[in-house]
Amino acid sequence: MNATLSRTGRTGLGIAAIAMVLAGCTDIERALNRGGDTPCNEYIKQDQDTKRTTITKFVKEQSQNDREPAGTVVDATIVSVDVLCGSQANAQTPIENADVAGIFIKK
C-alpha cells in the first residue's frame, strides 16, 4: 500500500508540474530570476518579458523595497542595462555591476 501511495504521490507531482508549465509559471520564473546577480551575457539573451522581470527584481533589490517600481523607472533601467551589458568587456559581469568603466576594463 505504501508503494501505491508513493506512486500516486509522484504521479500527482508530475501532473502538477506539467500544469504549472502549461500555465506559464510567471511566479516560478520570478522566484528563480536572479535579478541584479544575472550576468550580462545571460541578460542580453532574455526576451523582453524576462528582461522586465529581471530589471524589476533588480530595482526592488537596489531600493530595498518590495513594492512594484514605476514603469518609467523599469523602462529607463532596461535601456541603461541594455547599453551597458551590450558593451561590457567581461560578459560575466552581473547587471548590478555593469557600468561605463566596465565597457573598457575587464572586471
MOPAC internal coordinates of N, CA, C and O (Angstrom, degrees):
PM7 1SCF
backbone

  N    0.0000 0     0.00 0     0.00 0    0    0    0
  C    1.4518 1     0.00 0     0.00 0    1    0    0
  C    1.5232 1   110.99 1     0.00 0    2    1    0
  O    1.2310 1   120.00 1   140.80 1    3    2    1
  N    1.3297 1   117.60 1   -39.20 1    3    2    1
  C    1.4585 1   119.95 1   178.19 1    5    3    2
  C    1.5192 1   111.68 1   -62.24 1    6    5    3
  O    1.2310 1   120.48 1   142.96 1    7    6    5
  N    1.3402 1   116.69 1   -37.04 1    7    6    5
  C    1.4595 1   120.05 1   178.75 1    9    7    6
  C    1.5223 1   110.24 1   -64.52 1   10    9    7
  O    1.2310 1   120.06 1   142.52 1   11   10    9
  N    1.3320 1   117.49 1   -37.48 1   11   10    9
  C    1.4599 1   121.51 1   178.34 1   13   11   10
  C    1.5223 1   110.72 1   -65.62 1   14   13   11
  O    1.2310 1   120.55 1   136.02 1   15   14   13
  N    1.3127 1   116.55 1   -43.98 1   15   14   13
  C    1.4599 1   119.60 1   178.04 1   17   15   14
  C    1.5244 1   110.25 1   -62.93 1   18   17   15
  O    1.2310 1   120.92 1   140.59 1   19   18   17
  N    1.2997 1   115.84 1   -39.41 1   19   18   17
  C    1.4564 1   119.70 1  -179.85 1   21   19   18
  C    1.5267 1   111.05 1   -63.52 1   22   21   19
  O    1.2310 1   120.68 1   134.82 1   23   22   21
  N    1.3421 1   116.30 1   -45.18 1   23   22   21
  C    1.4704 1   120.17 1   178.12 1   25   23   22
  C    1.5248 1   110.65 1   -65.08 1   26   25   23
  O    1.2310 1   120.69 1   139.30 1   27   26   25
  N    1.3210 1   116.29 1   -40.70 1   27   26   25
  C    1.4619 1   120.66 1   178.89 1   29   27   26
  C    1.5221 1   110.28 1   -63.11 1   30   29   27
  O    1.2310 1   120.76 1   137.55 1   31   30   29
  N    1.3293 1   116.14 1   -42.45 1   31   30   29
  C    1.4616 1   120.49 1   178.02 1   33   31   30
  C    1.5128 1   112.17 1   -62.33 1   34   33   31
  O    1.2310 1   120.69 1   137.09 1   35   34   33
  N    1.3298 1   116.29 1   -42.91 1   35   34   33
  C    1.4661 1   120.35 1   179.16 1   37   35   34
  C    1.5270 1   110.88 1   -65.44 1   38   37   35
  O    1.2310 1   121.04 1   139.99 1   39   38   37
  N    1.3206 1   115.62 1   -40.01 1   39   38   37
  C    1.4654 1   119.59 1   178.32 1   41   39   38
  C    1.5280 1   110.08 1   -63.14 1   42   41   39
  O    1.2310 1   120.73 1   136.89 1   43   42   41
  N    1.3301 1   116.22 1   -43.11 1   43   42   41
  C    1.4645 1   120.40 1   178.45 1   45   43   42
  C    1.5128 1   112.15 1   -61.11 1   46   45   43
  O    1.2310 1   120.87 1   137.45 1   47   46   45
  N    1.3258 1   115.94 1   -42.55 1   47   46   45
  C    1.4695 1   119.86 1   177.85 1   49   47   46
  C    1.5153 1   111.29 1   -63.86 1   50   49   47
  O    1.2310 1   120.77 1   139.55 1   51   50   49
  N    1.3221 1   116.14 1   -40.45 1   51   50   49
  C    1.4645 1   120.15 1   178.58 1   53   51   50
  C    1.5210 1   111.35 1   -62.33 1   54   53   51
  O    1.2310 1   120.63 1   136.16 1   55   54   53
  N    1.3283 1   116.41 1   -43.84 1   55   54   53
  C    1.4590 1   120.96 1   179.10 1   57   55   54
  C    1.5234 1   110.43 1   -64.15 1   58   57   55
  O    1.2310 1   120.75 1   138.57 1   59   58   57
  N    1.3304 1   116.18 1   -41.43 1   59   58   57
  C    1.4701 1   119.84 1   178.65 1   61   59   58
  C    1.5179 1   110.89 1   -62.93 1   62   61   59
  O    1.2310 1   120.28 1   138.68 1   63   62   61
  N    1.3308 1   117.07 1   -41.32 1   63   62   61
  C    1.4649 1   120.88 1   179.82 1   65   63   62
  C    1.5260 1   110.73 1   -63.70 1   66   65   63
  O    1.2310 1   120.53 1   137.24 1   67   66   65
  N    1.3224 1   116.59 1   -42.76 1   67   66   65
  C    1.4665 1   120.39 1   179.23 1   69   67   66
  C    1.5269 1   110.22 1   -64.65 1   70   69   67
  O    1.2310 1   120.48 1   138.50 1   71   70   69
  N    1.3216 1   116.69 1   -41.50 1   71   70   69
  C    1.4682 1   120.21 1   178.77 1   73   71   70
  C    1.5206 1   110.76 1   -61.43 1   74   73   71
  O    1.2310 1   120.23 1   140.30 1   75   74   73
  N    1.3256 1   117.17 1   -39.70 1   75   74   73
  C    1.4597 1   120.71 1   179.86 1   77   75   74
  C    1.5227 1   110.69 1   -66.42 1   78   77   75
  O    1.2310 1   120.18 1   139.92 1   79   78   77
  N    1.3213 1   117.26 1   -40.08 1   79   78   77
  C    1.4633 1   120.78 1   178.32 1   81   79   78
  C    1.5245 1   109.83 1   -63.57 1   82   81   79
  O    1.2310 1   120.49 1   135.85 1   83   82   81
  N    1.3183 1   116.66 1   -44.15 1   83   82   81
  C    1.4577 1   120.35 1  -179.56 1   85   83   82
  C    1.5266 1   112.25 1   -68.03 1   86   85   83
  O    1.2310 1   120.28 1   153.67 1   87   86   85
  N    1.3206 1   117.06 1   -26.33 1   87   86   85
  C    1.4634 1   121.13 1  -179.03 1   89   87   86
  C    1.5191 1   112.85 1   -81.31 1   90   89   87
  O    1.2310 1   119.45 1   169.69 1   91   90   89
  N    1.2988 1   118.65 1   -10.31 1   91   90   89
  C    1.4568 1   121.50 1   177.94 1   93   91   90
  C    1.5108 1   113.70 1   106.17 1   94   93   91
  O    1.2310 1   119.58 1   151.11 1   95   94   93
  N    1.2928 1   118.41 1   -28.89 1   95   94   93
  C    1.4658 1   123.92 1   173.68 1   97   95   94
  C    1.5174 1   114.19 1    56.46 1   98   97   95
  O    1.2310 1   118.98 1  -142.70 1   99   98   97
  N    1.3122 1   119.56 1    37.30 1   99   98   97
  C    1.4562 1   119.68 1  -178.61 1  101   99   98
  C    1.5190 1   111.88 1   -62.20 1  102  101   99
  O    1.2310 1   119.77 1   145.62 1  103  102  101
  N    1.3294 1   118.05 1   -34.38 1  103  102  101
  C    1.4675 1   119.69 1   178.04 1  105  103  102
  C    1.5202 1   110.57 1   -66.46 1  106  105  103
  O    1.2310 1   120.39 1   139.78 1  107  106  105
  N    1.3187 1   116.86 1   -40.22 1  107  106  105
  C    1.4671 1   120.43 1   178.26 1  109  107  106
  C    1.5179 1   109.45 1   -67.21 1  110  109  107
  O    1.2310 1   120.49 1   136.91 1  111  110  109
  N    1.3285 1   116.66 1   -43.09 1  111  110  109
  C    1.4648 1   120.62 1   178.93 1  113  111  110
  C    1.5238 1   110.31 1   -58.17 1  114  113  111
  O    1.2310 1   120.69 1   136.21 1  115  114  113
  N    1.3258 1   116.28 1   -43.79 1  115  114  113
  C    1.4632 1   120.14 1   179.57 1  117  115  114
  C    1.5214 1   111.06 1   -64.21 1  118  117  115
  O    1.2310 1   120.42 1   140.27 1  119  118  117
  N    1.3241 1   116.81 1   -39.73 1  119  118  117
  C    1.4609 1   120.50 1  -178.81 1  121  119  118
  C    1.5211 1   111.35 1   -67.50 1  122  121  119
  O    1.2310 1   120.32 1   143.70 1  123  122  121
  N    1.3249 1   116.99 1   -36.30 1  123  122  121
  C    1.4651 1   120.70 1  -178.49 1  125  123  122
  C    1.5239 1   112.85 1   -84.85 1  126  125  123
  O    1.2310 1   120.22 1   162.81 1  127  126  125
  N    1.3123 1   117.19 1   -17.19 1  127  126  125
  C    1.4553 1   121.87 1  -178.89 1  129  127  126
  C    1.5244 1   110.01 1   -63.28 1  130  129  127
  O    1.2310 1   120.25 1   -44.95 1  131  130  129
  N    1.3395 1   117.13 1   135.05 1  131  130  129
  C    1.4632 1   121.53 1  -174.81 1  133  131  130
  C    1.5216 1   113.73 1   -89.36 1  134  133  131
  O    1.2310 1   119.40 1   178.71 1  135  134  133
  N    1.3098 1   118.75 1    -1.29 1  135  134  133
  C    1.4615 1   120.53 1   177.59 1  137  135  134
  C    1.5139 1   112.00 1    55.95 1  138  137  135
  O    1.2310 1   120.35 1    52.97 1  139  138  137
  N    1.3239 1   116.93 1  -127.03 1  139  138  137
  C    1.4600 1   122.73 1  -177.08 1  141  139  138
  C    1.5152 1   114.87 1   -64.20 1  142  141  139
  O    1.2310 1   120.21 1   163.15 1  143  142  141
  N    1.3315 1   117.20 1   -16.85 1  143  142  141
  C    1.4676 1   120.86 1   178.57 1  145  143  142
  C    1.5282 1   112.37 1   -84.32 1  146  145  143
  O    1.2310 1   120.01 1   177.38 1  147  146  145
  N    1.3212 1   117.59 1    -2.62 1  147  146  145
  C    1.4581 1   121.50 1   179.59 1  149  147  146
  C    1.5265 1   109.28 1   -68.08 1  150  149  147
  O    1.2310 1   119.46 1   -55.85 1  151  150  149
  N    1.3378 1   118.64 1   124.15 1  151  150  149
  C    1.4667 1   119.89 1   178.08 1  153  151  150
  C    1.5321 1   110.87 1   -68.14 1  154  153  151
  O    1.2310 1   120.95 1   -30.29 1  155  154  153
  N    1.3169 1   115.80 1   149.71 1  155  154  153
  C    1.4675 1   120.88 1  -178.92 1  157  155  154
  C    1.5276 1   112.15 1   -54.94 1  158  157  155
  O    1.2310 1   120.01 1   139.12 1  159  158  157
  N    1.3351 1   117.58 1   -40.88 1  159  158  157
  C    1.4687 1   118.86 1  -177.31 1  161  159  158
  C    1.5255 1   111.74 1   -64.10 1  162  161  159
  O    1.2310 1   119.35 1   149.55 1  163  162  161
  N    1.3319 1   118.85 1   -30.45 1  163  162  161
  C    1.4627 1   121.42 1   175.07 1  165  163  162
  C    1.5311 1   110.37 1   -77.59 1  166  165  163
  O    1.2310 1   121.01 1   139.02 1  167  166  165
  N    1.3272 1   115.68 1   -40.98 1  167  166  165
  C    1.4686 1   120.74 1  -177.37 1  169  167  166
  C    1.5275 1   111.45 1   -59.69 1  170  169  167
  O    1.2310 1   119.88 1   133.70 1  171  170  169
  N    1.3189 1   117.84 1   -46.30 1  171  170  169
  C    1.4665 1   120.01 1  -175.38 1  173  171  170
  C    1.5315 1   112.28 1   -68.04 1  174  173  171
  O    1.2310 1   119.90 1   163.04 1  175  174  173
  N    1.3227 1   117.79 1   -16.96 1  175  174  173
  C    1.4686 1   121.51 1   178.03 1  177  175  174
  C    1.5341 1   112.11 1   -88.37 1  178  177  175
  O    1.2310 1   119.81 1   170.18 1  179  178  177
  N    1.3374 1   117.97 1    -9.82 1  179  178  177
  C    1.4611 1   121.22 1  -176.59 1  181  179  178
  C    1.5220 1   111.40 1   -73.69 1  182  181  179
  O    1.2310 1   120.79 1   -30.04 1  183  182  181
  N    1.3432 1   116.09 1   149.96 1  183  182  181
  C    1.4564 1   119.63 1   173.44 1  185  183  182
  C    1.5310 1   108.63 1   -75.52 1  186  185  183
  O    1.2310 1   120.34 1    -9.61 1  187  186  185
  N    1.3212 1   116.95 1   170.39 1  187  186  185
  C    1.4713 1   121.06 1  -173.98 1  189  187  186
  C    1.5326 1   112.82 1   -59.46 1  190  189  187
  O    1.2310 1   120.07 1   139.90 1  191  190  189
  N    1.3248 1   117.46 1   -40.10 1  191  190  189
  C    1.4688 1   120.03 1  -179.51 1  193  191  190
  C    1.5268 1   111.26 1   -65.47 1  194  193  191
  O    1.2310 1   120.51 1   138.35 1  195  194  193
  N    1.3217 1   116.64 1   -41.65 1  195  194  193
  C    1.4650 1   120.42 1   179.92 1  197  195  194
  C    1.5209 1   110.38 1   -69.24 1  198  197  195
  O    1.2310 1   120.29 1   141.60 1  199  198  197
  N    1.3360 1   117.05 1   -38.40 1  199  198  197
  C    1.4707 1   119.95 1   175.71 1  201  199  198
  C    1.5276 1   110.09 1   -59.56 1  202  201  199
  O    1.2310 1   120.73 1   136.78 1  203  202  201
  N    1.3235 1   116.21 1   -43.22 1  203  202  201
  C    1.4694 1   120.12 1  -179.46 1  205  203  202
  C    1.5330 1   109.80 1   -62.64 1  206  205  203
  O    1.2310 1   119.86 1   138.58 1  207  206  205
  N    1.3161 1   117.87 1   -41.42 1  207  206  205
  C    1.4615 1   121.66 1   177.19 1  209  207  206
  C    1.5245 1   110.46 1   -63.14 1  210  209  207
  O    1.2310 1   120.29 1   135.43 1  211  210  209
  N    1.3354 1   117.06 1   -44.57 1  211  210  209
  C    1.4677 1   122.39 1  -179.99 1  213  211  210
  C    1.5222 1   110.85 1   -61.77 1  214  213  211
  O    1.2310 1   120.65 1   131.30 1  215  214  213
  N    1.3257 1   116.36 1   -48.70 1  215  214  213
  C    1.4668 1   120.61 1  -177.58 1  217  215  214
  C    1.5235 1   111.01 1   -68.07 1  218  217  215
  O    1.2310 1   119.91 1   140.98 1  219  218  217
  N    1.3286 1   117.78 1   -39.02 1  219  218  217
  C    1.4654 1   120.11 1   177.43 1  221  219  218
  C    1.5251 1   110.20 1   -59.66 1  222  221  219
  O    1.2310 1   120.54 1   134.95 1  223  222  221
  N    1.3316 1   116.57 1   -45.05 1  223  222  221
  C    1.4681 1   120.13 1   178.53 1  225  223  222
  C    1.5271 1   110.29 1   -64.08 1  226  225  223
  O    1.2310 1   120.16 1   138.65 1  227  226  225
  N    1.3209 1   117.29 1   -41.35 1  227  226  225
  C    1.4652 1   122.96 1   178.70 1  229  227  226
  C    1.5304 1   110.71 1   -60.38 1  230  229  227
  O    1.2310 1   120.10 1   133.43 1  231  230  229
  N    1.3364 1   117.41 1   -46.57 1  231  230  229
  C    1.4684 1   121.13 1  -179.79 1  233  231  230
  C    1.5343 1   109.97 1   -62.98 1  234  233  231
  O    1.2310 1   120.43 1   139.00 1  235  234  233
  N    1.3236 1   116.79 1   -41.00 1  235  234  233
  C    1.4695 1   120.34 1   177.37 1  237  235  234
  C    1.5327 1   110.65 1   -62.06 1  238  237  235
  O    1.2310 1   120.56 1   139.53 1  239  238  237
  N    1.3300 1   116.53 1   -40.47 1  239  238  237
  C    1.4724 1   120.44 1   178.12 1  241  239  238
  C    1.5234 1   110.62 1   -63.11 1  242  241  239
  O    1.2310 1   120.60 1   135.60 1  243  242  241
  N    1.3251 1   116.47 1   -44.40 1  243  242  241
  C    1.4606 1   121.17 1  -178.09 1  245  243  242
  C    1.5221 1   111.66 1   -65.88 1  246  245  243
  O    1.2310 1   120.62 1   140.44 1  247  246  245
  N    1.3242 1   116.43 1   -39.56 1  247  246  245
  C    1.4661 1   119.81 1  -177.67 1  249  247  246
  C    1.5254 1   112.12 1   -85.94 1  250  249  247
  O    1.2310 1   120.79 1   171.12 1  251  250  249
  N    1.3256 1   116.10 1    -8.88 1  251  250  249
  C    1.4713 1   122.26 1  -176.79 1  253  251  250
  C    1.5282 1   110.32 1    52.49 1  254  253  251
  O    1.2310 1   121.71 1  -138.61 1  255  254  253
  N    1.3303 1   114.34 1    41.39 1  255  254  253
  C    1.4515 1   121.92 1  -178.02 1  257  255  254
  C    1.5275 1   107.29 1  -134.82 1  258  257  255
  O    1.2310 1   119.86 1   -47.66 1  259  258  257
  N    1.3078 1   117.87 1   132.34 1  259  258  257
  C    1.4600 1   121.39 1  -176.23 1  261  259  258
  C    1.5275 1   113.46 1   -87.79 1  262  261  259
  O    1.2310 1   120.17 1   177.90 1  263  262  261
  N    1.3429 1   117.28 1    -2.10 1  263  262  261
  C    1.4656 1   120.10 1   177.98 1  265  263  262
  C    1.5212 1   109.90 1   -73.21 1  266  265  263
  O    1.2310 1   121.18 1   -26.84 1  267  266  265
  N    1.3209 1   115.34 1   153.16 1  267  266  265
  C    1.4581 1   120.49 1   177.29 1  269  267  266
  C    1.5270 1   109.22 1   -65.94 1  270  269  267
  O    1.2310 1   119.99 1   -52.32 1  271  270  269
  N    1.3359 1   117.62 1   127.68 1  271  270  269
  C    1.4688 1   119.38 1   178.23 1  273  271  270
  C    1.5302 1   110.64 1   -72.41 1  274  273  271
  O    1.2310 1   121.14 1   -20.43 1  275  274  273
  N    1.3137 1   115.42 1   159.57 1  275  274  273
  C    1.4635 1   121.02 1   177.96 1  277  275  274
  C    1.5257 1   109.38 1   -60.65 1  278  277  275
  O    1.2310 1   121.15 1   -35.94 1  279  278  277
  N    1.3358 1   115.41 1   144.06 1  279  278  277
  C    1.4605 1   120.27 1  -179.91 1  281  279  278
  C    1.5160 1   113.14 1   -57.88 1  282  281  279
  O    1.2310 1   120.31 1   144.66 1  283  282  281
  N    1.3375 1   117.02 1   -35.34 1  283  282  281
  C    1.4658 1   120.08 1  -179.99 1  285  283  282
  C    1.5253 1   111.14 1   -67.30 1  286  285  283
  O    1.2310 1   120.38 1   145.79 1  287  286  285
  N    1.3263 1   116.88 1   -34.21 1  287  286  285
  C    1.4697 1   120.58 1   177.68 1  289  287  286
  C    1.5259 1   109.36 1   -66.87 1  290  289  287
  O    1.2310 1   120.44 1   135.60 1  291  290  289
  N    1.3213 1   116.76 1   -44.40 1  291  290  289
  C    1.4657 1   121.29 1   179.23 1  293  291  290
  C    1.5282 1   109.77 1   -63.70 1  294  293  291
  O    1.2310 1   120.14 1   134.49 1  295  294  293
  N    1.3381 1   117.33 1   -45.51 1  295  294  293
  C    1.4672 1   121.17 1   179.94 1  297  295  294
  C    1.5219 1   111.71 1   -59.75 1  298  297  295
  O    1.2310 1   120.24 1   133.91 1  299  298  297
  N    1.3309 1   117.15 1   -46.09 1  299  298  297
  C    1.4652 1   121.26 1  -179.67 1  301  299  298
  C    1.5271 1   110.87 1   -64.81 1  302  301  299
  O    1.2310 1   120.50 1   141.40 1  303  302  301
  N    1.3135 1   116.65 1   -38.60 1  303  302  301
  C    1.4692 1   120.30 1   179.46 1  305  303  302
  C    1.5164 1   110.64 1   -68.20 1  306  305  303
  O    1.2310 1   120.08 1   141.29 1  307  306  305
  N    1.3261 1   117.45 1   -38.71 1  307  306  305
  C    1.4724 1   120.43 1   176.70 1  309  307  306
  C    1.5212 1   110.18 1   -59.29 1  310  309  307
  O    1.2310 1   120.31 1   133.69 1  311  310  309
  N    1.3256 1   117.01 1   -46.31 1  311  310  309
  C    1.4709 1   120.79 1  -179.77 1  313  311  310
  C    1.5274 1   109.87 1   -60.62 1  314  313  311
  O    1.2310 1   120.15 1   133.68 1  315  314  313
  N    1.3253 1   117.32 1   -46.32 1  315  314  313
  C    1.4624 1   121.29 1  -178.96 1  317  315  314
  C    1.5216 1   111.65 1   -62.16 1  318  317  315
  O    1.2310 1   120.71 1   132.33 1  319  318  317
  N    1.3273 1   116.25 1   -47.67 1  319  318  317
  C    1.4724 1   119.83 1  -177.90 1  321  319  318
  C    1.5233 1   110.45 1   -68.28 1  322  321  319
  O    1.2310 1   119.87 1   143.48 1  323  322  321
  N    1.3411 1   117.85 1   -36.52 1  323  322  321
  C    1.4693 1   120.35 1   175.59 1  325  323  322
  C    1.5256 1   110.80 1   -57.64 1  326  325  323
  O    1.2310 1   120.44 1   132.75 1  327  326  325
  N    1.3218 1   116.76 1   -47.25 1  327  326  325
  C    1.4672 1   121.47 1  -178.94 1  329  327  326
  C    1.5249 1   110.42 1   -65.77 1  330  329  327
  O    1.2310 1   120.51 1   130.65 1  331  330  329
  N    1.3150 1   116.63 1   -49.35 1  331  330  329
  C    1.4555 1   120.07 1  -175.95 1  333  331  330
  C    1.5264 1   112.37 1   -68.04 1  334  333  331
  O    1.2310 1   119.89 1   137.84 1  335  334  333
  N    1.3408 1   117.81 1   -42.16 1  335  334  333
  C    1.4602 1   119.91 1   179.79 1  337  335  334
  C    1.5233 1   111.61 1   -72.00 1  338  337  335
  O    1.2310 1   120.79 1   149.93 1  339  338  337
  N    1.3104 1   116.09 1   -30.07 1  339  338  337
  C    1.4589 1   119.23 1   179.15 1  341  339  338
  C    1.5175 1   113.31 1   -66.56 1  342  341  339
  O    1.2310 1   120.55 1   163.61 1  343  342  341
  N    1.3356 1   116.56 1   -16.39 1  343  342  341
  C    1.4627 1   119.22 1  -176.87 1  345  343  342
  C    1.5269 1   113.42 1  -127.79 1  346  345  343
  O    1.2310 1   119.56 1  -165.47 1  347  346  345
  N    1.3289 1   118.44 1    14.53 1  347  346  345
  C    1.4668 1   121.06 1   179.72 1  349  347  346
  C    1.5258 1   110.71 1   -65.70 1  350  349  347
  O    1.2310 1   120.55 1   -43.74 1  351  350  349
  N    1.3167 1   116.54 1   136.26 1  351  350  349
  C    1.4593 1   121.85 1   176.32 1  353  351  350
  C    1.5285 1   110.30 1   -67.33 1  354  353  351
  O    1.2310 1   120.02 1   149.95 1  355  354  353
  N    1.3346 1   117.57 1   -30.05 1  355  354  353
  C    1.4566 1   122.67 1   178.81 1  357  355  354
  C    1.5194 1   108.42 1  -116.20 1  358  357  355
  O    1.2310 1   120.22 1   -71.61 1  359  358  357
  N    1.3198 1   117.18 1   108.39 1  359  358  357
  C    1.4584 1   122.16 1  -176.73 1  361  359  358
  C    1.5235 1   112.98 1   -65.05 1  362  361  359
  O    1.2310 1   120.01 1   162.53 1  363  362  361
  N    1.3286 1   117.58 1   -17.47 1  363  362  361
  C    1.4717 1   121.25 1  -179.69 1  365  363  362
  C    1.5289 1   112.37 1   -84.04 1  366  365  363
  O    1.2310 1   120.02 1   178.08 1  367  366  365
  N    1.3302 1   117.57 1    -1.92 1  367  366  365
  C    1.4637 1   121.12 1   179.28 1  369  367  366
  C    1.5243 1   109.81 1   -60.44 1  370  369  367
  O    1.2310 1   119.75 1   -54.87 1  371  370  369
  N    1.3452 1   118.08 1   125.13 1  371  370  369
  C    1.4631 1   119.45 1   175.89 1  373  371  370
  C    1.5299 1   109.73 1   -64.21 1  374  373  371
  O    1.2310 1   120.07 1   -31.21 1  375  374  373
  N    1.3259 1   117.46 1   148.79 1  375  374  373
  C    1.4634 1   119.55 1  -177.08 1  377  375  374
  C    1.5158 1   111.65 1   -60.16 1  378  377  375
  O    1.2310 1   119.74 1   152.76 1  379  378  377
  N    1.3271 1   118.11 1   -27.24 1  379  378  377
  C    1.4680 1   119.75 1   178.84 1  381  379  378
  C    1.5247 1   111.67 1   -68.14 1  382  381  379
  O    1.2310 1   120.02 1   160.60 1  383  382  381
  N    1.3295 1   117.57 1   -19.40 1  383  382  381
  C    1.4648 1   121.78 1   179.83 1  385  383  382
  C    1.5260 1   113.12 1  -105.66 1  386  385  383
  O    1.2310 1   120.18 1   179.15 1  387  386  385
  N    1.3236 1   117.26 1    -0.85 1  387  386  385
  C    1.4599 1   119.92 1   180.00 1  389  387  386
  C    1.5231 1   108.39 1   -66.47 1  390  389  387
  O    1.2310 1   120.85 1   -51.94 1  391  390  389
  N    1.3145 1   115.98 1   128.06 1  391  390  389
  C    1.4602 1   119.91 1   179.18 1  393  391  390
  C    1.5247 1   109.88 1  -153.06 1  394  393  391
  O    1.2310 1   121.04 1    -5.42 1  395  394  393
  N    1.3180 1   115.61 1   174.58 1  395  394  393
  C    1.4608 1   120.73 1  -176.83 1  397  395  394
  C    1.5254 1   111.34 1   -61.08 1  398  397  395
  O    1.2310 1   119.53 1   140.09 1  399  398  397
  N    1.3289 1   118.51 1   -39.91 1  399  398  397
  C    1.4651 1   120.48 1   179.76 1  401  399  398
  C    1.5260 1   110.36 1   -62.93 1  402  401  399
  O    1.2310 1   119.86 1   147.70 1  403  402  401
  N    1.3335 1   117.87 1   -32.30 1  403  402  401
  C    1.4616 1   121.88 1  -179.21 1  405  403  402
  C    1.5074 1   113.66 1   -67.67 1  406  405  403
  O    1.2310 1   120.39 1   165.55 1  407  406  405
  N    1.3137 1   116.87 1   -14.45 1  407  406  405
  C    1.4578 1   120.33 1   176.01 1  409  407  406
  C    1.5172 1   110.30 1   -66.46 1  410  409  407
  O    1.2310 1   120.74 1   146.61 1  411  410  409
  N    1.3361 1   116.19 1   -33.39 1  411  410  409
  C    1.4557 1   121.17 1  -174.63 1  413  411  410
  C    1.5180 1   114.23 1  -107.11 1  414  413  411
  O    1.2310 1   120.02 1   152.51 1  415  414  413
  N    1.3127 1   117.57 1   -27.49 1  415  414  413
  C    1.4549 1   122.40 1  -172.07 1  417  415  414
  C    1.5241 1   109.78 1  -118.01 1  418  417  415
  O    1.2310 1   120.46 1   -52.58 1  419  418  417
  N    1.3380 1   116.73 1   127.42 1  419  418  417
  C    1.4666 1   119.48 1   174.89 1  421  419  418
  C    1.4972 1   110.09 1   -67.29 1  422  421  419
  O    1.2310 1   120.60 1   -43.93 1  423  422  421
  N    1.3213 1   116.46 1   136.07 1  423  422  421
  C    1.4644 1   120.57 1   178.60 1  425  423  422
  C    1.5053 1   109.97 1   -99.60 1  426  425  423
  O    1.2310 1   120.10 1   180.00 1  427  426  425

